[in-house]
Amino acid sequence: MTITGKFTDETGKILKNTQLILNINGKQYKTKTDNYGKYTYKYKTTTPGTNKVTVSYNGNVNYIRSSVQKSFTVTDKYKVVTLPIYRNPVTKFINGDPFCTIYETEYAQYNPGVYAEIDERGLEYPPINKIIKVTFYFKNNRGNIITRTVNPKYKTGAETSLISGYTPFKADITYCKMSETERYNYWYGY
């Protein structure tokens, strides 16, 4: 992430080539304004949750000490949930969204295949999460395992065909939260 700002006095006069101290979650870093009063500091965010940044100026003979504090939220980008695959659907709720796996061997509600999805039936609001990819695991009667990784056609589901001689047994679903704009656009079809 990049922390940027412009350092001016109360009249709007830029304070160029001025040292500033950044306090990010209790650790201090130094930066300096450029000839236009702007400062930039690149920081690798590693603490999930709310993070605080304080930019401080120690003052000099012309200006008193000052500081400004902002916060930002870091969320884990991707998470993985593993669901077993059985003949009957398996569901696990994450952030209120029903993640499920479905195994179809005949033409019914779904075509034959294996599905991992956020089941939107009954949801009153757009899903919170989106699926990034799904790794399906298949096993034959000798214990050999084949995996197939699929990117979803839609934000809330992925599917793959069955493999002759192999039975699906689990799915690793990689997901993350949608932004509010993504949720709105998804729900209303934009």
N, C-alpha and C positions, 0 to 999 in steps of 0.2 A: 504494500500500500504506500501511497505517497502523501505526505503531509505537506500542505502548502499554505502560504498566507502572505499578506502584505503588511508591513510594519510602518505605521504612521503615527504622528502625534495627534492631539485632539483637534488641530486645525487642518489636518489632512496632509501635512508636510511629510514626505517620505524620509525614513531614517535608513540611509544606505550604509553598507559595510558595517553592520552592527551585529555583535554576537548575541545569540539567543540560546536559552537552555530549554530543551524539551524534556519533560518528565513523562515517560510512557510506562504506566503500571508500576511506578516506583523506581524505575531506572532512568538515569540521566544521560542525555545526549546533547551535543553541541551542534549548532548550525549558525550560519551567518547570512544576513541579507545581502542582496546584490546591489548594484547601482540604482535599481528602481525600487528598493525597499522590499523586494520579494524574497521569500525563503522557500526552500524545498528540502525535504528530508525523506529518504526512502527507508521504510521499516517493514520487516517481515513479521506479519502477525502470526502468533502461535498460541495465543491464549483464547480459547473459545469463551463466548459470553461477552459481557460489557467490559470495554477497555476504556481507560481515561488517558487523555493527552492534555498536558498543561504546557503552554509556551510562555516562558518568562523572560523578562528583561530586567537586569539587575539595577539599571539606572546609572546616571552619571551626574555631573555638576549641573546639567541643564534639564534633566528629566528624572522623575521619580521612578522607583521600581513599579513594574506592572506585570500582569499576567492574564491569560485567558485560558479557560478550560473547556474542552469538548469531550464527548464520549462517542464511541463507535462500537458496533456489535460484530463479533466474529462468529460465524457459524461454520461447523464442519461442512466442507464442500460436499463430499459424498459419503454416504454410509451404505453398508451392505446388510441385508437381512437374508437369512437362509430359511427357506420353507421346504418341507417335504412335499413330494408329489405322490398322491394316491388317486384311486379311481374317483373318490368323492372330493369335492373342492376343500382346500385347506385355507383358512383365513387367519391373518394376524393384523391387529389394528396398530397403526403407527401414526401418531399425531392426529388421531381420529379417522384416518383413511384406512379402509379395509383392503389390505394387500392379500391377494389370493393366488393359488396355483390351481390349474384345471387340467385334467388328463382325459382326453376324449379319444375313444377307439373307433367310434362309429359316427356317421353323420347325424347330428342331433342339434342342440342349440348352437354348438360349435362344430366346425369341420374336424376330422381326426387330426390330432396334434397335441401339443403341450403349450399351455398358456400361463403367463404370469402377468397379473394386472392389478390395478386399483379398481375394485368393483364399485362403480359409481351409482349403481341402483340404490335408491333410497337416500342418497346424499342430498341434503337441502342446499348445500353450498359447494363451490368448486373445491376439488381436492387440494390439500395443502402441499402434497408431494408430487414429484414427477419421476418417472423411471428413466434412468440413463442407459442401462444395459442389463441384460439378464444372461447368466451362464446356466444352461440346462445340463444336467448330468444324467447319463444313460448307462445302464449296466446290463451285461448279458449273463447267461446262466453259468459261465465260467468265472465270473467276477471281473471281467475286463470292463473298463470304464471309458466312455467317450464323452467329451464335453462339446457343447455347441454354444457359442456366444452370439447373442442377437441384439442389435440396436432396435429400439421400439419404432413402430410406424407412427404411433401417437405418443403423447407424453405419458399416458397411463397404462400402456400395455405392450407386451412383446409376445411373439409366438414362434414356434418352430414345428416342423413336421416330425413324425415318428421315424425311428431308425429300425429297420428290419432286424429282428433278433435281439433287440435291446429294449429295456424297459426304463422309462424315466423314473428317477427316484428323488431328486432334489433340484432346487433352483436357487442360485445366488442372485438376488435382485439388488443392483446398485441404484441408489436413489438419492435425491436431495430435495430440499424445499423449493417450491416455485416462488418467484417474486409476486407481489400483489398484482402487478401489471400482467404477468404471465397467467395468473389465476383468472383474472377478469377476461383476458382475451381467449383463453381456453374455454371457459364456461359459456361465453357469448359467441363463440365461433369465429373470432377474428384471426 
